[in-house]
Every structure is written in structure tokens, then in C-alpha cells.
Amino acid sequence: MKPLADQRILVTGASSGLGRALAVKLASEGAQVIATARREDRLRDLADAHTGIEPRVLDLMNADAIAAFCASVGSLDGAVLNAGVTAVERFLDGADISDAAMVDTNIMANVRLARALAEPLNGGRLVLVGSLAGLVALPYQAVYSGTKAFIQNFGLALRAEWAGRVNVGVFAPGGIKTEMTEIEALSKLQGALADVDTVAGDLFRFYCSGKALRVPGASNRAAVMAAKFLPRPLLSQLMKRVYRP
């Protein structure tokens, strides 16, 4: 892998949370970062505060916008597809519009980006940000959990298919203290959420490692290990107690 100072790296969902923290970390290490998100004002503030960051507004729910962006982005050495949305609620209280937003943003946007960026990324590194929810099913986040399970399998399948072309990895963190998790439904879990800069540092090291899969945090890895030995229905019941509204 090239030294970071010679790399041009795309980061989606860079206006806040993990994407913003990673963009800052990559730029501080000398990379040229193309930071995308929907909120132009946030991106502008990010670029003004840190050298080495190029802001690009991108709506990941717009297939035409994704195609136009990928056609114009130029050659890349790496990409971290981090953008995602969630909802914490009883499944029957959900609605098509919020479910569609999760599927479009968490699944279809990443599929479209991966396909369109295959050529610009040739010889580079692609990291898909999944979630612990893709490895351990989370009641009351059923649709979100399903989208992140897709990301894990999609990413690992691409890694095998693109071996020698693009080095693909999946980063699967647990809950992180960000704007996305500052919601009433997760209020009782705030003390257990990981620090965003700590997770961004782990994601940065994973990007540089070229490895296939990373679950940061000892407790998160313990949950994944439990999933290998405990019956899945039992583990889901345990998670139900944690996430019950």
C-alpha cells in the first residue's frame, strides 16, 4: 500500500460522527481526503478547519447523483463507505419511508458506489463500515440489523471476487457516541457507547492493515464469540432486553 501522504481517499458520511473523525485522522496523516455528505455547511466547516480535505456534496439516496459523482471523482487509492442511517423502534411501529431510507443508504448506495468505483479504485483499498448489528441480530433494530448483515456478506464476497484488484475489508463497530445515537430510544445505553475518536483510530489502523474483518472493542468481540456458541434465538432474547424501548 502507498504511503498515506500519496493517497487520495474517499470517505462517505463525513459531515459528522465516525466519518468526520476518520476524515480528520486521514488528513492529519497526510492523505488527500474527498469528504462527502448531504450537508454542505458541515462539509465546508470541516474543510475550513482541516487541510487536505476536499468537500463534495453527495446524496446517497439519489442513484443519478452517485453515478455523476463516481464519473467525476477521478483515480482513488482508497475509499471508506461509512454513511448509514438507523431507527430504533418496534418493527410494527416502523414505516415504509424509514425502512426505504435504511435500505437505500445502507445497502443500495454502497452497492452502487462499489460497482462504479471498481475502476477508479483498481489496486486500492475499499472498506465498508458495517456494524455489530450485522453479526448479532438486534431486536427493535430489525431492518437496520438486516442491512448491516448484508454489508458483512457483500464485503467479504467482494474481497474474494476482487482479490488482486481491490483489497476489500469490513469494519463492524458496536454502538458509538455520535449524533446518530443521541436519540431517546438509546438513552439508557449512552454510558456504554464507544468514544468516536477511539473508534476512528481503530478504523484508521484497519484501513492501513489491509485485513478482511475487524470488530473493535473487547466487549463487541465477546458478543461475536458468544454468537458462535450460544443458540441464536437465545442471544436475540438477551439483546431484546438491552434494546427494549
Secondary structure as UniProt FT lines:
FT   HELIX           4..6
FT   STRAND          8..11
FT   TURN            14..15
FT   HELIX           17..28
FT   TURN            29..30
FT   STRAND          32..37
FT   HELIX           40..49
FT   TURN            51..52
FT   STRAND          53..57
FT   TURN            60..61
FT   HELIX           63..72
FT   STRAND          78..81
FT   HELIX           91..93
FT   HELIX           96..102
FT   HELIX           103..108
FT   HELIX           109..117
FT   TURN            118..123
FT   STRAND          125..129
FT   HELIX           132..134
FT   TURN            139..140
FT   HELIX           142..161
FT   TURN            162..165
FT   STRAND          167..171
FT   HELIX           179..181
FT   HELIX           184..192
FT   HELIX           196..209
FT   STRAND          213..214
FT   HELIX           218..229
FT   HELIX           232..243
//
